[in-house]
Amino acid sequence: MLHFSCDLCGLQLDDRRYVVRMEVYPAFDPEEFDEEDLDADHLQEIAEILKEVEETGQPQLDDCGSKDLRFDLCPNCHRKFVKDPLGRDQLRRLNFSKN
């Protein structure tokens, strides 16, 4: 039998749990090009990437893959999540001293 715990507060979950699924991916609209895209020296960019690979052994690539995330939440954390899914209220509550 599988046992679940809340991914936010750690509470052991019974039959009453909520699942949050998110997909995160970079936005890309291939139909939008501007002059800068057309004037870019792509061979120079490739040469710089190859030079970096030779120096470091690994390329520095942007993380452009899709991510699928899944979280189990208790009823209390579910209510909080639905009210503020991005956690904006939590960030506003942080009070930093003005040193």
C-alpha positions in Angstrom: 0.0 0.0 0.0 1.3 3.4 -0.9 1.6 6.1 1.8 1.5 9.8 0.8 2.6 12.9 2.6 1.9 16.5 1.8 4.7 18.0 -0.2 4.4 21.3 1.5 3.8 20.6 5.2 4.8 16.9 5.4 1.5 15.8 7.0 0.7 12.1 6.4 -2.2 12.0 3.9 -5.2 9.7 4.1 -7.8 9.2 1.3 -8.4 13.0 1.2 -5.5 14.5 -0.8 -5.1 16.8 -3.7 -2.8 16.4 -6.6 -1.3 19.5 -8.3 0.3 19.0 -11.8 2.3 21.7 -13.6 4.1 21.8 -16.8 6.8 24.4 -17.2 8.4 25.1 -20.6 10.0 28.0 -22.4 7.8 30.2 -24.5 8.7 30.3 -28.1 6.9 31.8 -31.0 8.8 30.7 -34.2 6.8 33.1 -36.4 8.3 36.2 -34.8 11.6 37.3 -36.2 13.2 40.7 -36.1 16.2 42.3 -37.8 18.5 41.3 -34.9 17.7 37.6 -35.5 18.4 37.9 -39.2 21.7 39.8 -38.7 23.1 37.5 -36.0 26.4 35.7 -36.8 25.4 32.2 -35.9 28.7 30.7 -37.0 30.4 32.9 -34.4 28.0 31.7 -31.7 28.7 28.1 -32.6 32.5 28.8 -32.6 32.2 30.3 -29.1 30.2 27.3 -27.8 32.8 24.9 -29.2 35.6 26.9 -27.6 33.8 26.8 -24.3 33.4 23.0 -24.6 37.1 22.6 -25.3 38.0 24.7 -22.3 35.6 23.4 -19.7 34.6 20.0 -21.1 30.9 20.8 -20.9 28.8 23.2 -22.9 26.8 25.9 -21.0 23.4 25.3 -22.5 20.2 27.0 -21.4 17.7 24.8 -19.7 15.1 24.8 -22.5 13.4 21.4 -21.8 9.9 20.9 -20.6 9.4 20.0 -16.9 6.4 18.1 -15.6 5.9 18.6 -11.9 3.5 16.7 -9.5 2.7 17.5 -5.9 0.4 15.9 -3.3 -1.2 18.3 -0.9 -3.3 18.0 2.2 -6.7 19.9 2.3 -5.2 22.8 4.2 -2.2 23.3 1.9 -4.6 22.8 -1.1 -6.7 25.8 0.1 -3.6 27.9 0.5 -2.3 26.9 -2.9 -5.6 27.6 -4.7 -5.7 31.1 -3.1 -2.1 32.0 -4.1 -0.6 29.5 -6.5 2.6 31.6 -7.1 3.2 32.4 -3.4 3.0 36.2 -4.0 1.4 36.8 -0.6 4.2 35.0 1.2 6.8 37.2 -0.5 5.0 40.4 0.4 4.9 39.3 4.1 8.7 39.2 4.3 9.9 42.3 6.1 13.5 43.2 5.5 15.2 45.8 7.7 16.3 49.0 5.9 20.0 48.9 6.7 
